Amino acid sequence: MAYEPYFTEEHEQLRKTVRKFVEKEVTPYVDDWEEKGEFPLEIFRRMGDLGFLGLRYPENAGGQGWDYFAGIVFAEEMAKCGCGGFPMAVAVQTDMATPPIMEFGNDEQIERFLKPALKGEKLAAIGISEPNHGSDVASIETRARLEGNEWVINGSKTFITNGPRADFITLVARTNEKPGHKGISLILVELDRPGVSISRKLDKVGMRSSDTAEIIFDNVTVPYDNLLGKEGQGFAQIMWELQGERMISAAGSIGIAECAYEHALQYAKTRNQFGTPIAGFQVISHLLAEMKTEIELCKEMTYATAYRFSQGEVPSKEISMVKLAAARMAHWVADRALQVFAGSGYMMENPIQRIWRDTRLYRIGAGTDEIMKEIISKQMGLETV
C-alpha cells in the first residue's frame, strides 16, 4: 500500500537502507542481547557512523537534515528487528533524551551533549518517573537546589532505559518550591559525577535487550549552565517532549505489529493441518485479514497526525489517540499472532513470544492507556471529577 502524501522516493530508499541494516546487524544478534539483558555499545557507534541517530536533526547540530517522516520510517523499520527492547533504547537516544537539547539547549549544550549522542559516542537517558511518581509529573520529588553556580541534586529516578550505562541523563527535577508544575526544570546531568549510583538494575517481563535502572542522586553537583532553557519551564518542556515520544511510540507499535503479522502469515502458509495449510481455513484467513486491517488503519491516522506535527502543530488530542490506538493494536496483533502459532508460539524458542511480551509495554510507556484517554476526554470537553 502506497502513502504518497507522506513518503517520497528518498524516504523509501532510506527504508530499504535501514531494513538492510536491521536484517544484517541487529536481528541475527537479538537472541544474544536478550539473554544478556543488554546490547553492545558498539552498535550505537555504528549507527552514529551511518547517520541513523541524527536523521531529522539539522546538520549544524550533527544531524543529517532529514524531515520528520525520516524518523517515522526509522522507528518503524527498527521495530521490525524481532524485539522491542533494542529499538526502545535507540528511541531514547533519538527521540526522548535529545530533542529537548535541540529545542531548548544552547550552542555549548549542543556541542557537549547532543553532537556526541548523535554520533553514538555518548549514551543518553531521560529521567522522569520516580518510585512514588509516574504519570503525575507535576508531583516529582527529585530536587535540584542552587548553591552559587551549581545545582545540588537529590532524589531518585526509576524505569530509566539505558540507565545502567548512560553517559548523561536529561533530568526532570524540582528547582524551587513553587506549587505543582511551576517549580520543575530540565537539567543535563553527567552520570559519572560523584553521588550518582545505580541502586538496582531492573528485571523486566519484556524489552529485555534494553538495560533499565533505578538511579539515585545523592548531593550530585552540576554547573548552573547544565540547565536546559529557563528555570521553571521544565514541565512545559517535558510535555512538549512527550508529544514527539508518543508519535515515535505509535510508529514503533506499527513496526513491531507488522513483524508479528509477517511471522503469523508465513507460518499460516506453511503449517499444514488436516492436509492443508492453515491459512486456507476461514478462521485463520479472516484473522489475518483483521490483523492487516488494524495495522493499516493505525498507519493512516499515525501518518496524518505526524504530518500535522511536522508542520509545527501540536495536536495533542490526535497524538494521544494514535499512541493509544497503535499501542493497543500492536498488543492485540501480537496476541493474535501467537494464537496462530498455538502451542509452539508459547515456547521461548519462538520469537513471537518475545514480541507478545514486548508489545505490552507500549500500553504503559510514554503515557499509559488511561492517561491517553484522560487527555483525549479533556480535549473533547469532558472534564472528569
Number of C-alpha atoms within 10 A of each C-alpha: 4 6 10 8 9 13 15 13 9 11 19 13 11 17 20 14 14 21 21 13 17 18 16 12 14 22 16 13 13 22 18 13 18 20 11 14 20 22 23 10 13 11 13 23 20 16 18 21 14 17 17 23 27 28 23 20 23 14 12 10 17 21 20 18 15 16 14 17 19 20 24 24 22 25 29 26 28 28 27 26 26 26 31 30 29 25 25 24 25 22 23 20 27 25 24 26 26 27 22 20 21 19 14 16 22 15 11 11 18 20 14 11 25 29 21 18 26 29 22 25 18 21 25 30 28 23 25 24 21 22 13 13 15 18 18 14 19 19 17 25 19 22 23 27 17 16 11 9 11 17 23 20 25 20 19 25 28 24 22 24 26 26 29 22 19 19 19 22 24 26 24 27 29 31 23 16 10 11 11 14 18 18 21 31 26 31 28 25 24 19 22 12 14 12 14 20 17 18 15 14 17 18 12 16 11 20 27 26 25 25 26 26 21 22 23 20 23 15 17 20 23 20 16 16 16 19 23 24 19 12 16 19 17 27 21 15 21 22 13 16 19 20 22 21 24 26 28 27 29 33 30 31 31 28 27 30 32 23 25 29 25 16 19 25 19 11 17 21 14 12 14 13 11 6 7 12 14 20 23 14 13 10 11 18 16 13 18 22 11 14 23 16 12 19 21 15 13 23 20 13 18 24 21 16 21 26 16 14 19 14 9 8 11 16 14 21 20 22 27 25 24 27 31 25 22 29 30 19 24 33 24 18 30 30 21 21 29 26 17 24 20 11 9 14 20 16 14 10 11 13 18 27 22 27 30 27 19 23 28 21 19 26 23 15 16 22 20 19 19 13 16 23 16 17 18 19 14 12 13 10 8 11 10 7 3
